Amino acid sequence: MEIRQFLCLARYEAGSGFRVAAMHFDGERLGSWARLLGCGKDGALSMNEVRYRNKSPARPLDVFAAPIESAVGNPPQTENLLVGQRPRWRKTGTYPRELLGDLCSSPLMLWSDKTSTKAGSFDRVLAPEAAEIESSLLLIELDRYIVDVTRRPVSEQKVVRVRFRHLEREYRLLLCEDVLRRRYARHSPGEYEVVRPTAACITLGPPGKQGRIKRVASLIPLEERTAA
């Protein structure tokens, strides 16, 4: 087991638990992407496992140390790391928000833009395409986005998606960041526009019946709100 330090860029819901998307960080330089997984079903981390000693959960911009058992990545999720049970994660600092924009990239597309699910837009990557992809996490900058809140036809469960434009495409992706998703799920169905420079962490999920699905793992404001 090895203790490594990371910059947290997303804590998001997946399956029966959570994942944490991060970058390796030695205190001065940022390295490659990492997706931290646990020993739960399908690699789930429990909420308890992503908490520090003071019981606060890991959140974007936290710098923290965690025990790593092994690399468990397979293309395109080459970043996956299995987290050890002990010791508990330890927060070691906070990354400056004003530097976050420098970490954003501007790919020509989000992996592949050939297919969509019924409710999304350019949100799916089929297996043959996914086999050619070497990474599954991105951080892009948005000037504005729209949060779509809808209801499922039968269960009437709220579904939250994020609509945004990147280069020449308008994407509509599921939001899986837990705090923000629950907040918008309390809203009435509708569209909610946010005009604010934001870093969006996009994750390409594991294989499923519809292929691999792109999701928004976090939305991190690039500037603090100032009082009017």
N, C-alpha and C positions, 0 to 999 in steps of 0.2 A: 504494500500500500504506500502511496505517495501523497503528501499534502501539496496541493497546488493552489495558486491564487488566480482569481478570475474577476472580470468586470461583468456584473449582471446586466443584461439588456432585455430580458423578458422572463417573467414567471407566468406560465400559462397552463390552462386546463388541457388535458389530453387523456382520453380513456377514463380510467377510474381514479386518476390522480393528477399530478402536475409534471411538467418538465421545466427546466431552467435553461434558457439560451444565454450564452456568455462568450466572452473572449478571454483567452489566456492573457494574464497581465503580471509582469514581474515587478511592478511598482513604478517603472519608468516607461517601458515599451509594451504596446499591445501586440499580441500574437494572433494565432488562428482561432477560428470559431470552435465552440464546444457546446454540445447539448448534454446536460447532466440527467442521467436516468437512475432509477432506483431498482430495487428487487421485486417490486410489486408487479401485478399483472400487466403485461405489455410494457414493462419498464417504468411503471408509475412510481412517482415520489409522493409520499403522503405530505400533508401540510406540516405535520410535526417534523418531518425530515428536512424541510426547507426553512425551518426556524433556526435562529441563532440561540445562543445561551440565554439571552434576555427575553426569549419567546417571540421576538419580532421576526416576521418572515422576510426572506430575501426579496428585494424589489429593485427595479431598474436604477442604475447609477451606483448601486452598492459595489464596493470592492470587498471580496470575501475569500476566505481560505476553506477548502473542503477536501476530504480524503477521497482519493481516486483509486479504485481497485484495478480497473483495466479499460482499455479501449475496446468498444464493442460495435464500431461503425461498419456499415456495409453501404455501398453506393445506392442511392445518392446521399444517405445520411451518414457520411463518413466522419462526422464530428462527434458521434455519440460516445460518451464515457459513462462507465458504471461507477456510481458513488458508493463508498464504504459506509457502514453503519455507524462507526465511531472513528474519531471524535466528532462532536457536533460542529456544524459549520460556525465559522467565526468571522464577523465583520471586521475588516481592517481599515476601511476608509470609505470615502465617497468621491466618485469621479466628477470633475468639474462639468456642469451642464453646458457651459459655453464652448467646450471642446467637442461636444458630442457630434455636431454637424460635420466635423472633419472625418468622422468614421463612416459617414454615409457614402454609398456608392451609387452609380447611375447606370445599371446594366441596360442593354438595349431592350430586353424583355425579362420578365420574371420566369426564368428557366425555359418555358415554352408557352406560346399563346395560340395553340391550335384548337384547343377544345375547352368546353365549359360544362359545368353541371347544369341541371334544369333551373336552379335558383341563383346560380352565381354567374360571373362573367370572367372568362379567361382564368378560371380557378382550378383547372384540372390538368394533370400531366399523365399521359398513358404510359403503361409499362415499357414499351419499346423505347420511348423517349427518355424515360427516367433512367434506363440502364446506361445512358450516355452522360448523365449528369454527375459531377464530382463533388457537389456541395448542396446543402439544403437549408441554409440560413442566409438572409440578406438584411441589410439595414439601408433604407432609402429615405430621402427627405421629401416631405409633402408640405405644400403651402396651405392647402385646404383639403378637407375630406367631408363626406356625408355619412352619417350613421343611419342605416336603415333598420327600423324595428318592425318586425312582422309577426304574425301568429301562424302556427302550423294549422292546417285545415281541420284535423280531427282532434288532436289533443289541446289545441289552442295555446300551446307552450310558446313563449316569446322566443324569437330568433333574432340575433343581432348580427348584422353584416356591415362592412365598411366599404364605401364606394369612393374611389379616388382615381385620378388620372396620373399615369406615369408615361412620359414621352407621348406617344400617339395612341395609347390604349387607355380605356376606362375599365378598371377592374372592380369587381364586387366580390369580396372575400369574407368568409366567416370571421368574426372576432372571437378569439379564445382566451384573451387576457381576462382573468377571473374577476377582478375588482370592477373594471370598466364595463364588462359585459353585464354583470349583475346590476350596476347602476342604470344602464340604459334599459335593461329588462323591466325596470319599474316605470318606464315611460310608456305613454300610449303609443300604439302603432303609428309610425310616421317617419319622416325624414328630418334629421337634425344636422344642420351644417355647422362645421367648425372651421373657422378661418384663423389659423395659427401655425407658425412654422413647427413642424413635428417630425421626429424620427420614427419611422414605422419599421418594426422588426417583423419580417415575413418568414414563415416556416413552411417547408414542403414536407407533408406528413408521410406516415408509413403507407405501405400498399394496402389498398382496399378494393371493394367491388367496383368502385367508380374510378379507379386509378389512384394516383397520389394527389391529395387536395392541398392547395395553398391556403394558408390562414394567416390572419394578422395576430401575432403573438404579443405585441405591445405597441402602444402609441405614446411616445415620450416627448413632451413639449421641449423645444430647444431654447425657450426663454421662460423665465419666471413671470408670472402675472404681476403686474404693478398696480397698486391701488389707484383708483381714479381720484 
